[in-house]
């Protein structure tokens, strides 16, 4: 039996090494390479990133502020503050405005994109997380994680227009203006809801199991497909019928997804230190293109459709603190000054 155990251990080690080598080869041979790191520094965590491709600006949430980056120079050019417990940044270039969700304050900030000054504050539901601008009606939606609802307000005036009750804890959302729909992941019920933008009502609920605990959500407008990321699994859903078209294995602990209409590639950023890149077939099934090695716990990202660059928030981590009163292990601490954005770009031959 001892000899058998030794054989099993050796085989497992060889298999793990083989899989590690395969992952490394996929990272090296794929279309994306790391091209830059944008140092931000400071202390505290982060959540979403948002791109204004036309203005060449990247907005990065960071603790109590939003850091603004020039994407052509890869330099920090300003910040939006205060933003207590900031989660998301929505952009309305047609109005010259931005909107920030403040989870700790249960508010959303209205921001002048030219001056980066906060011009108004809107009261929302509890712990607003994802925030989205709907240009068809020029309204802003905050998806509130503790009150299980969405607050809708006029983007120009800040007047609250509706509160939409949701069946569970909302995560990321996407908008299809032509269809008059907003799609939102409901994390704890394992479904996607469709919201009518004219009536502010939930008009459909679509289960996505076996995918469970969806967070990030991407949308392919041309082919009417939603890509919802869950732990180690991406669900592909038809955005017109709600039919689950397929599921696809990805990395562990994802929190963001993106779809690039220019290349047809789908992305999932995973906290296990990988980013999954895949391509969809006409039937909605996915094929792996690349597994990119990323910094550990880098689970949020965004994509610039103009350059096809991918931006991932990252930091270094120290040892975890003492376990809590419930016995659960504490999260590792973020090393002060290590916060940055890592930039990945397609090689010239694959663009």
N, C-alpha and C positions, 0 to 999 in steps of 0.2 A: 504493500500500500504506500509505503514511504517513497519507493521508486516511482510509483505511479503519480504521486503528488508532485515529485520533482519534474517529471515529464510534462505534467499539466501546467506547472508554473512557468517552465521554460517556453512551452508553446504559447502561453498567454503573453509572455514578454515579447516573443518574436512577433506575434500577431499585432500587439500594441505598437511595436516599432515599425511594422509594415504599414499600419494605418497612419501612423504619424508621418512616415516618409511619403505616403500617398497624398496626405493633406499638404505637406510642404511642396510637393511637386505641383499640385493643383494651384497653390498660391503663386508659385514661380512661373508657371506656364500660362496662367490666365491673362485676360486682357488688361486687368487693373494692377497698377503699381503705386506704392506710396511715393509721393513727390514732394511733400512739405509737411512741416509742423508749425502751427501758429501758436506761439506762446501767449498765454493770457495771465496765468498766475493767480494770486489771491487765495482765498479760502472758501470752503463750502462746496456743495454739490451742484447738480445741474439737471436739466430735463431736456426739453425740445430745442431743436434748431430750425430756423426758417430762412429761406433764400428769396431775395428779390433779384431775380436774374437780370432784369432790365437796368436796375440801378446799380448792379454789381455789389450788392451788400449781403452779408450773412449776419443773421441775428442769433445769438447764442444765450440761452438762459443760464444764469450763474448765481445761485444763492439768493441775493436780494437785489439783483440788477439784471439787465440784459446787455450783453457786450455786443458792439457793432463792429464788423470787420469789413474792410475793403477786400473783395475777393480777387481782384487783379494784382494787388500788391501784397496780399496776405498779412495785412497789418491791422491792428486795432485802431479805429478812428473815433470811437465815442462809446457812450453807454446811456442806457435808460434806467433811471433810478428815482425814488426807491421802488422796489418790486418785491414785496415780502413773500417769500416762498414761491417765487416765480416758477411757472410750469411752461406755458406756451406763448407764442408770438404769432399773431395773425396780421396779414398785411393787406391794405386796401390802396394800392398805388393810384387808382382812379380818383381817390379822395385825398391822397397825400397823407393818409393816416395809418397808424399801426395800433394794435390792441394787445395788451398783455394780461394774462390771467394770474392773479395773486392768490395762491392757495391758502395762505395763512390769514389773509384779510377778508376773504370771501368777496373779492371785488375784481373788476377788470379796469385797467388803466387805458385811457385814450391818449395816443401819442402823436405829435406832429413829427412826421418823418424827416422834415428838413432840419428842424432844430433839436430833435430828440427830446423835447420837453413834454411832460405830461400835462394835458390840457383839461382833462376831466376824469372823474372816477364813477364807475357804475356798480351798484350793489348787485351781487349775483347770489346763486345758491351756495351751498356749503362746499368748500374746497374745490373751486373751479380748476380744472386740469387742462384738457384740450380746449383750444379756442380756434374758431374758424370764421372767416369772412365769406358771406354769401352775396356775390355781386349782383345777382338777379334782382333782389329786393333791397340791396344795400343794407343788410342786417348782419349782426355779429351773434354767434352762438357760443356760449360757454357750456362745457359739459362738466357737471358738478359731481365729484366723486363721492361725497358723503351724503348729499341729499337726493342722489339718484334722479337727477333731473337736468334739464338744459334751460338756461336763461337766454332769451332772445331780445336784443336791443337794437334800436336804430343806430347805424354807424355814424351818422352825421350829428344827431342830437343827443344820443345816449339814453333816450327814453326806452324803458323796458316795454316790449310788445307782447311777450308771452313767457310762460313757464311751462315747459313740456315735461310731464311725468314720464320716466323711463322705467323699464322692468327690472333694472339692476344697476350695477356700478358701471358708468360709461368710461370708455377709454378713447382711443383716437377716432377721428371722423374724417370723411371726405365729402365733397359736394359735386354734384352733376347739375349744372345750371340748366342745361337744355332739358333734362328729364324732370327738373323741379324737385330733386330729391337730395337729401343729406343722408349719408350712411354712417352708422356709429356702432363700434364694437361694444357689446355688453359683456364685461369680463366674467362676472360671476354666474351668468345664466348660459354662457356659451352660445351666443347668438349675435346676429347683426340685425339692427333695426333700420328701417327706412322711414324718414321723416318727410312729409310733404311741406315744401317751403312756402306754399301759399296759405295753407290752413294751420301750420305749426302743429300738426298731429302725426303721431306714429301710425303709419298705414300698413306696415308689414313687419313681421318678425321671422327671421330665418335661422334655424339651427345650423351650427357648423361642426358638430361632433362628427368624428372623433377628436377634432381640435378642441382644446379646452383652455380657458383663461386668456382669450385674445387681448392683445394690447395694440401694437401698431397695425395700421391699415393703409393700403395703397389702392389706387384706382386707375384702371386703363379705360379711359373714356371712349376710345374708338371701338374697342372690342367688348365693352360693357362687362368688365371683369373686376372683381374685388379680390385683393390679396390680404388676408388676415393672418398675422403671425402669432403663434402660441409657442409654448415651450417645446422645442424640437420639431415643430410641425407648422407648415404653412397651409392654409385652406384657400382654395380658389373657388370663388362664388360668382355666379351669373348675376349681375346687378339689375337685370330686368325681371327675372323670374325668382331669384333667390336660390336656385338650384346649386347644390354643392357639386362642382365639376371634378375636383380632384383634391388630394392632399399630397404634400411633398416634405421630406425630412430636411430640417435646417438645424442650426446650432441651438444651444440651450440658453434660456433666459433672454429672448429678444424683447425689444421694446419699441422698435421702429421698423417701418417698411417703406420702400419707395419703388416707383415704376418709372422707367425712362421711355417715353414715347418715341424718342429718336432712335434708340437702339433695340427696343423691345425687351430690355433686361429688367428683372425684378430683383430687389435687394432686401435682405433681412440682416439687421445688426444685432449681434448676440453677445450677452455678457460673458460667455465662455471664452472670449478672445478670438472670435471668428466673425466674418461677414459672409453670408451665403449669397451667391450671385447665380441666378437661374434664368432660363428663357422659356417662354410659353409657346406651345403648339397651337394650331388652329382649334383643336378640341379642348384646350384649356389645361392640358397636362404640362408639367414642368420638367426641364432637363437641367442638370447641374452644369454650370459654366465654369465656376471658380469658387473655391473656399479661401477667402483672404484672411491672413493672420492679422489680428488687430490687438491693441492693448486690452488687457483683462478688464472686464466690467464696462466696456465701451458699447453700451446697448442702445444709444440714440444717435441718429444720423439724419442727414438730408442730402438732396441731390440738386445740382445746378443743371437744368435741361439744356442750357446753351453750350457749356463746355463738357458735360457729362461727368464732371468731377463729383466725388462723394466726400462729404465732410462728416467726421465722427468726433464726438466729444470724448476726451480721455483725461486720466490723471493717474498718478502713482498712488499706491496704497501701503500703509504700514500694517503692523500687527493688530488684530482685533482686540477690543477691550474685554473686560470681564463679562461673563454671561449675565443676562437680566434676571429679574426676580422669577420669571417664568421658566428659567433654565435654558432659554434659547440663546445660541451664541450671538455675540455682538457683531455688528458689521465692522470690517476693517476700516481704519481711519484713513481719510484722504491726506496725503502729504501736502503740507502748505506750500503754495507756489508752484505746484506741479500741473495745474490745470492747463489744458491745451486743446487745440483742434487739429486732428490728423487728416491730411488731404490725400485722396487717392485719385488717380487719373488713368484713363485708357491710353495704351501705347499708340503711337502714330499709325502703326500697321493695322490696328483693329478699329480705328475710328470710322 
